[in-house]
Amino acid sequence: MKTAVFILDGAADEPNARLSGKTPLETAFHHNMDLFASYGAFGTLPAFSEAASLGLDFPAAAGAGAYFAAKAAGASLGENDLAYFCATVTLSDAERFEDAVMQDIGAYGTEGFRSRDALNLLKGATDAEIREGRGYTHTLVLRDSLSGGTQTPPEKVLGKRVGDFLPRGRNEKALCDLMRLSYGKLRGCFKNEGEGSPVSAVWLWGEAKSFSSPSFKELFGVPRAALIAESDRYYGAGAQLGLDLIEVPSANGRYDTNYDKIALAAKNAFDTGEDIVFICAEGARESSLRGEIRNKIYAVEKFDELCIGPVMHYLENKGEDFTALCLSGRAASVEKKEIIDIPTPFAFYKSVSHPTHKTRFNEKCAIDTGVSESAPSALLKKALKKR
């Protein structure tokens, strides 16, 4: 029996005045998600991490995003090493780094000077261990360092003076010095012009340490499990669990990602013997952090139409029993442009299910069911229990 897990990270949200008091999930058309909710178990999950989406809901995993990103970038961390997210950002021009204002929390760069180019230029000016990631989010590794500092995610700084949100506590000098260096080195680069979001600095946050955990096979007894994702946070968590990591080169993590190729990769994974495939898209999350409400709705609709629909059709045509989960990952506010901790909807579908009630996959309908689960791992156990 096969299992598909669809994760549209950042899809859940709060009611928005721009949508007449509705959420993007309430506004969007998503026929396949609605079938999940109408035919299967439907309810809410409390806020959970990316790793928990894959069944890794250990306390140590909750704040380990930067560690997972570093792992995905090929870094091996010892027990005394630390990892930080290192995003290329756009800041306003100012005489002092501290007086600059955060203008773009994720600068992909301009046509002639991408995030990757900015990172390479910075690496040539420092001995800091910076690992290249996907898109605009990379990682910094500090070796033999004590943990305990505090840092602020860039979305909390958007539109504000960066000097009021600099790292504090342990390692603050190393982190602040690197950000100041990046501002001086990158903002004046003559190539950093043209259309796009120019890279003028890096922003560091999300201190994390390594930890050990059981594999997915040890946790759930499934011989083969695969992950298709668009971010290092997910790929690193997948590597931690020993999942087979499947790359889709044309998947860009945005609202207009190549949904067709993601669905094709999932079907190919099942064809090659995978028992469970996690299919994660980031477009709703990315659109939320940029405040792009129409793009968020587009991401929801296209994931439903071009990913969930084709994969479900493929599984149905196999003529075998299967199960499927639909998760909305971490909630993200398109109005506040940040990740938020609110209950999110889930739906659990079995191929032998019959419609129990006609409903829609959104926050309000999920809450109205009165059904809740403690964590995605509980749903995974239900989906996999007959193996």
C-alpha positions, -999 to 999 in steps of 0.1 A, spaced: 0 0 0 13 34 -10 10 66 10 13 102 -4 18 131 20 10 166 5 25 195 24 17 231 12 38 249 37 24 283 48 -11 277 34 -30 283 67 -35 319 76 -58 343 95 -89 361 81 -79 390 59 -97 423 52 -85 422 17 -104 390 12 -136 403 29 -127 386 61 -118 353 46 -85 334 46 -66 325 14 -76 289 19 -113 299 22 -109 320 -10 -90 296 -32 -105 269 -53 -90 235 -43 -113 207 -54 -89 179 -44 -82 192 -9 -120 195 -4 -124 158 -14 -99 149 12 -118 168 38 -152 154 27 -142 118 24 -117 113 52 -107 124 87 -106 162 89 -96 185 117 -68 206 131 -32 202 142 -14 225 167 16 246 153 44 223 143 79 224 127 90 214 92 106 183 107 74 174 125 57 174 91 79 144 82 72 126 115 102 139 134 84 157 163 113 154 189 117 186 210 152 191 197 139 193 161 115 221 167 141 249 165 167 230 144 159 246 110 194 261 106 210 228 115 188 210 89 197 236 63 234 232 71 231 194 68 214 198 34 243 220 23 268 192 32 280 205 66 287 180 94 282 195 128 298 183 160 283 187 194 300 220 200 292 235 166 264 259 157 245 267 126 227 299 116 205 308 86 223 333 64 199 350 40 208 375 14 186 406 20 181 441 6 188 470 30 184 508 24 215 529 19 229 544 51 262 556 64 261 530 91 249 494 88 229 499 120 209 527 105 199 508 73 162 496 70 153 461 60 135 464 26 135 428 13 139 397 35 148 374 7 169 390 -21 174 366 -50 196 393 -66 196 410 -100 201 395 -134 238 399 -133 244 394 -96 225 366 -80 224 356 -43 250 329 -51 273 356 -66 270 378 -35 278 348 -13 309 340 -32 321 376 -31 315 376 7 333 343 12 363 358 -6 365 385 21 362 363 52 373 330 68 337 324 80 323 290 70 293 299 48 275 271 31 255 277 -1 218 267 0 188 270 -23 175 304 -34 184 332 -10 188 312 22 223 298 30 239 288 63 268 299 85 286 274 107 305 284 138 329 257 151 336 251 188 311 278 199 289 281 229 252 285 223 228 309 241 225 340 219 193 355 205 187 365 170 157 380 151 142 365 119 143 390 90 105 391 86 104 406 121 127 434 109 110 442 76 106 480 72 125 487 104 160 499 114 182 468 116 203 482 145 174 476 168 174 439 160 210 427 159 221 395 176 226 396 213 244 374 238 269 347 229 286 350 195 270 384 189 303 400 179 311 373 153 276 375 138 273 413 138 308 417 124 300 394 95 267 413 87 285 446 88 312 433 65 286 420 41 269 454 40 301 472 32 311 446 6 279 439 -12 258 471 -14 284 489 -35 291 462 -60 288 476 -95 272 444 -107 244 447 -81 222 467 -103 192 461 -126 159 444 -123 153 422 -92 161 426 -56 197 437 -51 217 420 -25 231 445 0 239 423 30 234 390 47 212 385 78 219 358 104 195 341 127 181 308 140 209 294 161 207 256 161 228 226 173 230 191 159 212 162 175 206 125 169 173 108 162 159 75 149 154 70 112 120 71 95 122 33 92 129 29 129 101 53 138 74 39 114 86 6 101 85 17 64 113 3 43 114 30 17 104 67 20 112 96 -2 110 134 0 104 160 -27 109 195 -14 120 230 -22 139 242 8 170 231 28 149 230 60 129 201 46 158 184 28 180 185 59 152 171 81 147 144 54 184 136 55 182 133 93 154 107 89 172 88 62 146 96 35 155 93 -2 159 129 -13 145 136 -48 156 169 -65 134 187 -90 158 212 -107 130 234 -120 113 237 -86 121 272 -74 101 274 -41 79 303 -53 43 305 -62 50 298 -99 72 267 -93 71 238 -117 42 219 -101 39 195 -131 75 183 -126 70 179 -89 40 156 -95 59 137 -121 88 131 -97 63 118 -71 48 93 -96 83 82 -106 92 77 -70 63 54 -65 71 35 -97 107 29 -84 94 13 -52 90 40 -26 63 32 -1 56 67 11 64 100 -7 63 134 10 56 162 -16 62 196 -2 58 230 -19 69 264 -5 49 289 -27 23 297 -1 49 304 26 71 325 3 42 345 -9 30 351 27 64 364 38 64 388 9 28 400 15 17 387 -19 -19 377 -13 -29 368 -49 2 348 -54 -5 329 -22 -40 320 -35 -24 310 -69 1 287 -51 -28 270 -32 -48 265 -64 -19 252 -85 -6 228 -59 -41 213 -57 -46 212 -94 -12 202 -107 3 182 -78 -24 167 -57 -48 159 -86 -23 141 -109 -7 121 -80 -41 110 -67 -52 100 -102 -21 80 -106 -26 61 -73 -63 55 -81 -53 40 -115 -29 16 -99 -59 -4 -86 -44 -8 -51 -54 5 -17 -36 37 -7 -37 64 19 -30 101 16 -25 131 40 -29 167 33 -11 191 56 -8 229 55 26 230 73 34 260 94 8 288 92 20 321 77 3 355 78 3 372 44 -8 404 62 19 404 89 45 388 66 56 363 92 52 327 104 24 325 130 15 298 155 -22 289 150 -39 255 145 -38 243 109 -61 220 90 -53 184 80 -71 158 61 -65 120 61 -78 101 31 -81 63 24 -89 49 -10 -117 29 5 -133 61 20 -168 71 14 -181 107 18 -190 115 53 -200 152 48 -195 178 22 -170 204 34 -140 225 24 -104 223 34 -98 255 53 -92 267 88 -128 274 99 -142 242 86 -114 222 103 -120 239 136 -158 233 133 -153 196 132 -140 196 168 -114 170 157 -78 175 165 -46 154 165 -15 160 186 11 159 158 16 148 122 33 117 135 0 105 149 -15 108 115 14 91 98 10 61 122 -27 58 112 -18 60 75 9 34 78 -6 10 104 -17 -17 79 17 -22 64 
